[in-house]
């Protein structure tokens, strides 16, 4: 098995970056893996010192087969930085494993991702491998499951799938029917579509929702582990696109032997449990109304 290159995107969070790298260094296959690090440039004077601190740290990293660092001279922004970096590396290697600077991985994350990439490389209906999963009940589930939704907290894919990635907002809006939007929103359970509209209005500038839209319109499926190999530590108010919350805290998987599935279809039980998870995260109306009011005022 040829190992996929690991690509890490960093910005201005030195503590988070160190936690991400330390965990990655402990991974099976770390020493046999090539690590590419994309360091975005500061977008203001306040960020300069932290970006410099991150860059000083990443130059000291060891424990991998090869480490190549790309320092952006200007601020590209998260979306453009990731799309450009992923495209550059995946076109050269044919496959890729992607991390951001706030993701702490299980020692078996790289093993899981590489084995999944190998197992499903010729199964064209599988477009995306995720290392993270929601905190759901796993009784009755296999080690992995397939479903329609993509998540990007530690992920992997292949060049022959990624080549279809497109961030054409108007085209997406025009091509999605009401029924498409309902299914895209996990049968009305979570409003993913609002991210597309937010990008259209210029309120946000993101990339991942368009990867999900690309997979969705091509009838692709995404592979998830039933128990997550990734812990997101970025919901502490420090991230560019993350608020402050502890609802995503989970225990990461330490199982090094995963059984993959040959049956290629969406797992209805897993989907229902994730729907239940989303419903449990919804705040009461009066709390949501107050937060919206406060956002508009302050």
C-alpha positions in Angstrom: 0.0 0.0 0.0 1.4 3.4 -1.0 0.7 5.9 1.7 -1.2 9.1 0.9 0.5 12.5 1.6 -0.7 14.3 4.7 -1.5 18.0 4.2 -1.8 20.2 7.2 -3.2 23.8 7.0 -2.1 26.2 9.8 -2.6 29.9 10.5 -2.2 31.7 13.8 -2.9 29.2 16.6 0.4 27.9 17.9 -0.9 26.0 20.9 -3.6 24.2 18.8 -1.0 23.5 16.0 1.3 21.9 18.5 -1.4 19.6 19.8 -2.3 18.6 16.3 1.2 17.8 15.3 2.1 16.0 18.6 -0.9 13.7 18.1 0.0 13.1 14.4 3.6 12.3 15.3 2.3 9.4 17.5 0.4 7.9 14.6 1.1 4.5 13.1 2.6 5.3 9.6 3.7 8.8 10.6 7.4 8.1 10.0 6.6 6.6 6.6 4.3 9.6 5.6 5.2 12.8 3.7 3.8 15.9 5.5 3.0 19.1 3.6 2.2 22.2 5.7 0.5 25.2 4.3 1.0 28.3 6.5 -1.3 31.2 5.6 -0.1 34.7 5.8 -1.5 37.2 8.4 -4.6 39.2 7.5 -3.8 42.0 9.9 -1.0 43.3 12.2 -2.6 41.5 15.2 -2.2 38.1 13.6 1.5 38.7 12.5 3.1 37.6 15.8 1.0 34.4 16.1 1.7 33.5 12.5 5.4 34.0 13.1 5.2 31.8 16.2 3.5 29.1 14.3 6.1 29.3 11.5 8.9 29.1 13.9 7.4 26.0 15.4 6.6 24.1 12.2 10.3 24.4 11.2 11.2 22.3 14.2 8.8 19.4 13.4 10.3 15.9 12.8 9.0 12.4 12.9 7.8 12.1 9.3 9.4 10.7 6.1 9.6 14.2 4.6 8.3 17.6 5.6 7.7 20.4 3.1 6.5 23.8 4.2 4.7 26.4 2.1 4.5 29.9 3.6 2.0 32.1 1.9 3.4 35.6 1.5 -0.1 37.1 1.8 -3.3 36.1 3.5 -5.2 33.7 1.2 -8.0 33.0 3.6 -8.9 29.5 4.8 -11.1 28.5 1.8 -8.7 29.5 -1.0 -5.7 28.2 0.9 -7.2 24.8 1.3 -8.6 24.4 -2.2 -5.3 25.5 -3.8 -3.2 23.3 -1.5 -5.4 20.2 -1.8 -5.5 20.6 -5.6 -1.7 21.0 -5.9 -0.9 17.9 -3.8 -3.7 15.6 -5.0 -2.8 16.2 -8.6 0.7 15.1 -7.9 0.0 12.1 -5.7 -3.5 11.0 -6.8 -4.9 10.9 -3.2 -4.6 13.0 0.0 -5.3 13.1 3.7 -6.2 16.6 5.0 -6.0 18.1 8.5 -6.4 21.6 9.9 -4.6 23.0 12.9 -7.2 22.2 15.6 -7.6 18.4 15.0 -6.2 15.9 17.5 -6.0 12.5 16.0 -6.0 8.9 17.3 -2.7 7.0 16.9 -4.6 5.0 14.3 -6.0 7.9 12.3 -3.5 7.6 9.4 -3.9 3.8 9.4 -7.6 4.1 9.1 -7.5 6.8 6.4 -4.9 5.0 4.2 -6.6 1.6 4.5 -10.0 3.2 3.6 -8.4 5.0 0.6 -7.0 1.7 -0.6 -10.2 -0.3 0.0 -12.5 2.1 -1.8 -10.2 3.5 -4.5 -12.0 1.7 -7.3 -15.5 2.1 -5.8 -16.5 5.3 -7.7 -19.6 5.8 -5.6 -17.5 6.5 -2.6 -16.2 10.1 -2.9 -14.9 11.0 0.6 -13.4 9.5 3.7 -14.0 11.2 7.0 -12.0 10.6 10.2 -14.5 12.3 12.4 -18.0 11.3 13.5 -20.8 12.6 15.6 -21.2 11.5 19.2 -23.9 8.8 18.5 -24.9 5.5 19.8 -22.8 2.9 18.0 -24.6 -0.3 19.1 -25.9 -2.1 16.0 -23.5 -0.2 13.7 -20.5 -1.7 11.8 -17.1 -0.2 12.3 -17.9 2.2 9.4 -21.0 3.4 7.5 -21.8 5.3 4.3 -24.1 8.3 4.0 -24.7 11.4 1.9 -23.1 14.2 4.1 -19.5 15.2 4.0 -17.6 16.5 7.0 -14.1 18.0 6.9 -12.6 17.4 10.4 -9.8 15.1 9.1 -10.7 13.8 5.6 -9.3 12.1 2.5 -10.2 11.7 -1.1 -8.8 10.8 -4.5 -7.8 12.9 -7.5 -10.4 11.4 -9.8 -13.2 12.6 -7.4 -11.7 15.9 -6.4 -11.3 17.0 -10.0 -15.1 17.6 -10.0 -14.9 20.1 -7.1 -16.6 23.3 -8.1 -17.3 26.5 -6.2 -19.9 27.9 -8.7 -22.5 29.3 -6.3 -25.0 30.4 -9.0 -24.8 27.0 -10.8 -25.4 25.2 -7.5 -28.4 27.3 -6.6 -29.9 26.9 -10.0 -29.4 23.1 -10.2 -30.8 22.3 -6.7 -34.5 21.6 -6.6 -36.6 21.9 -3.4 -36.4 18.2 -3.0 -32.6 18.3 -3.5 -32.3 21.0 -0.8 -34.5 18.9 1.6 -32.2 15.9 1.2 -29.1 18.1 1.3 -30.4 19.3 4.6 -30.5 15.7 5.9 -34.2 15.5 5.3 -34.8 18.9 7.0 -32.8 18.1 10.1 -30.0 20.6 9.7 -29.8 23.6 7.4 -26.6 23.0 5.5 -28.1 25.0 2.6 -27.8 28.2 4.5 -24.1 28.0 4.0 -24.5 28.1 0.3 -26.8 31.2 0.6 -24.4 32.8 3.1 -21.6 32.4 0.5 -23.9 33.9 -2.2 -24.6 36.9 0.0 -20.9 37.4 0.9 -21.6 36.8 4.6 -19.1 33.9 4.7 -16.4 32.6 2.4 -16.1 28.8 2.8 -15.1 25.8 0.7 -16.4 22.6 2.4 -20.1 23.1 1.6 -19.2 23.1 -2.1 -17.4 19.9 -1.8 -20.5 18.4 -0.1 -22.6 19.9 -2.9 -20.3 18.4 -5.5 -20.5 14.9 -3.9 -24.3 15.3 -3.5 -25.1 16.2 -7.1 -23.0 13.3 -8.3 -24.9 10.9 -6.1 -21.7 10.1 -4.1 -21.4 8.7 -0.6 -19.1 9.5 2.2 -17.5 7.0 4.5 -17.5 7.6 8.3 -16.0 5.6 11.1 -18.7 4.8 13.7 -16.4 6.0 16.4 -14.3 9.1 15.6 -10.6 9.0 15.0 -10.5 12.8 15.4 -11.2 15.3 18.2 -11.8 18.9 17.3 -10.2 21.2 19.9 -10.9 24.4 18.0 -14.3 25.3 19.4 -12.8 27.5 22.1 -13.4 30.8 20.3 -9.9 30.8 18.8 -10.7 29.8 15.3 -11.6 31.9 12.3 -14.7 29.9 11.5 -15.5 28.3 14.9 -17.4 29.6 17.8 -17.1 28.5 21.4 -18.7 25.3 22.4 -18.1 21.9 24.0 -20.8 19.9 22.4 -18.4 18.3 19.9 -16.1 16.8 22.6 -15.8 13.1 22.1 -13.6 10.1 23.0 -11.5 9.1 20.0 -11.2 5.6 18.7 -8.2 3.5 19.6 -9.2 0.5 17.5 -6.5 -0.4 15.0 -8.5 -3.1 13.1 -11.4 -1.7 11.1 -13.7 -3.9 9.0 -14.7 -2.1 5.8 -18.0 -2.6 4.0 -18.5 -4.0 0.5 -22.2 -3.1 0.4 -22.4 0.4 -1.0 -25.5 2.1 0.3 -26.5 4.8 2.8 -26.8 3.4 6.3 -30.3 4.3 7.5 -29.7 3.6 11.1 -26.6 5.8 11.3 -28.5 8.6 9.5 -31.4 8.4 11.9 -29.0 8.6 14.9 -27.2 11.6 13.4 -30.5 13.3 12.8 -31.4 12.7 16.5 -28.0 14.2 17.4 -28.7 17.3 15.4 -32.2 17.7 17.0 -30.6 17.4 20.5 -28.3 20.3 19.7 -31.0 22.7 18.7 -31.6 25.3 21.4 -35.0 26.3 22.6 -36.6 29.0 20.6 -36.2 31.7 23.2 -32.4 31.1 23.4 -32.1 31.1 19.6 -34.1 34.3 19.4 -32.0 36.1 22.0 -28.8 35.0 20.4 -30.0 36.3 17.0 -31.1 39.6 18.6 -27.7 40.0 20.4 -25.8 39.3 17.2 -27.8 41.9 15.3 -27.3 44.5 18.1 -23.7 43.9 19.1 
